[in-house]
């Protein structure tokens, strides 16, 4: 069964570390204003008169001006009313509450997107490709008529280029300086000797030394140390590994097209 991810939280205002007002107290003030009575407001909210009065008293003690005022006698028999200052506070709180709700909704969408990305990676079911996931910062966006080239700096001057449609650029609201991640499946990577790296058309050419070499029945998994922070894993056939005479410490370059890079934020 699918589960919906949603963030929730209540807005609470404090003054000098003292509890001031939240949604419940705002509702109490509104009911006091409409009924002209703390006791009637408390009854409508199904709370005791003492609890309602304590809440009002606490707000009055913290606020710089009285929020409610007591009126005695007179033709209407007196009662409790909100001051102009109290009405202004309600208006300010409600505006802040709208912004708070907007923030929670936006954050909820980000969490949902994270869940979507996680599910996507899980569907790929490739341990090696999961290792080729790099977090970094968008350092360049080169626009084209249909798609754009996005450069992601992933540490120590290493840049990975991804080809992204202009529609995706707009939908993801990609901008330089944003944090992003790049994912490259190990089967999309070709290994070449350093002296041949500039002779291939692939946009991405990452060079280093073979750190680990694991041979399977058909394919070999080659892990290349790029710098102190990053490695990249490639899966090649055993025949190719033998032909290249790969061994630990071999100088090698991993090349792959920008179309082979999955970009996310």
C-alpha positions, -999 to 999 in steps of 0.1 A, spaced: 0 0 0 13 35 -10 20 59 18 18 97 14 47 117 29 36 150 45 54 173 68 34 190 96 41 216 122 25 244 142 37 280 142 44 293 177 57 329 185 79 336 215 90 369 229 123 369 249 121 331 252 86 334 267 57 316 251 35 341 235 9 328 210 1 299 187 -28 287 166 -49 278 197 -44 312 214 -52 330 182 -85 311 180 -93 320 216 -87 357 209 -109 356 179 -137 339 199 -133 364 227 -137 392 201 -168 377 186 -186 368 219 -173 396 241 -167 371 268 -138 349 280 -162 324 295 -182 320 263 -151 317 242 -138 290 266 -171 271 264 -170 272 225 -135 258 226 -144 232 252 -118 244 277 -121 256 313 -125 293 321 -93 291 342 -73 278 313 -87 305 290 -80 332 315 -45 320 322 -37 320 284 -50 356 281 -31 367 312 1 351 299 -2 369 266 -10 403 283 21 399 305 44 392 276 30 417 251 43 453 250 6 465 251 -26 449 264 -42 425 240 -76 423 257 -94 447 279 -122 443 304 -152 465 303 -175 467 333 -210 481 336 -226 502 310 -257 495 289 -243 462 275 -233 449 309 -196 451 301 -174 422 289 -140 415 273 -128 430 241 -98 429 219 -77 460 218 -66 474 184 -31 460 192 -46 426 198 -64 427 164 -31 437 147 -14 407 163 -40 383 149 -35 398 115 3 395 117 1 359 130 -23 348 102 1 362 76 30 344 92 9 312 94 3 314 56 40 317 49 47 288 74 22 266 56 37 275 22 71 266 36 59 232 49 42 224 15 74 232 -4 94 211 20 69 183 17 74 183 -21 112 181 -17 108 151 6 85 135 -19 110 142 -47 137 126 -25 114 95 -21 109 94 -59 147 96 -65 153 69 -39 127 46 -55 142 53 -89 177 43 -77 162 12 -61 145 2 -94 178 5 -112 190 -23 -89 227 -18 -97 252 -18 -69 280 -4 -90 259 24 -104 249 35 -70 285 40 -61 288 64 -91 267 90 -74 283 123 -68 271 153 -48 284 187 -58 275 222 -69 262 234 -103 291 254 -117 279 261 -152 248 260 -174 254 263 -211 221 268 -229 212 253 -263 181 255 -284 167 222 -271 189 211 -243 215 225 -220 249 213 -207 251 214 -169 285 212 -152 286 198 -116 317 204 -96 321 173 -74 353 182 -55 390 191 -62 383 205 -96 365 175 -109 335 185 -131 309 161 -145 288 174 -174 252 163 -179 229 170 -209 195 182 -196 165 193 -216 156 229 -213 122 218 -201 139 200 -172 160 230 -165 129 251 -160 110 224 -140 139 218 -116 146 256 -116 183 248 -120 208 277 -113 245 280 -109 255 276 -72 227 250 -65 236 217 -48 230 188 -71 240 152 -77 251 132 -107 246 95 -113 264 74 -139 259 37 -144 291 17 -145 280 0 -178 279 35 -195 316 41 -189 344 33 -213 380 30 -202 408 44 -224 445 50 -219 453 86 -209 471 94 -242 438 84 -260 414 104 -238 415 135 -259 408 116 -290 373 105 -280 341 126 -284 327 118 -250 323 150 -229 333 135 -196 369 123 -193 380 115 -157 415 101 -152 432 84 -123 447 51 -111 432 17 -108 425 12 -71 406 -21 -73 401 -48 -99 375 -75 -95 371 -102 -122 339 -121 -127 328 -148 -150 322 -124 -180 328 -89 -168 354 -71 -146 346 -43 -122 373 -16 -122 374 11 -95 395 42 -104 408 66 -77 402 101 -92 414 122 -62 414 121 -24 376 123 -24 362 105 -54 364 72 -72 345 60 -103 335 24 -110 333 9 -145 322 -25 -157 340 -38 -188 344 -72 -204 372 -95 -192 385 -95 -228 388 -57 -227 405 -58 -193 430 -83 -206 437 -64 -238 443 -32 -218 466 -51 -194 449 -35 -164 464 -39 -130 465 -21 -96 481 13 -101 475 15 -139 469 50 -152 435 50 -169 407 74 -179 369 68 -176 350 85 -204 313 88 -208 288 110 -227 269 139 -210 237 121 -221 247 92 -198 246 113 -167 214 115 -146 211 148 -128 190 155 -97 187 180 -69 
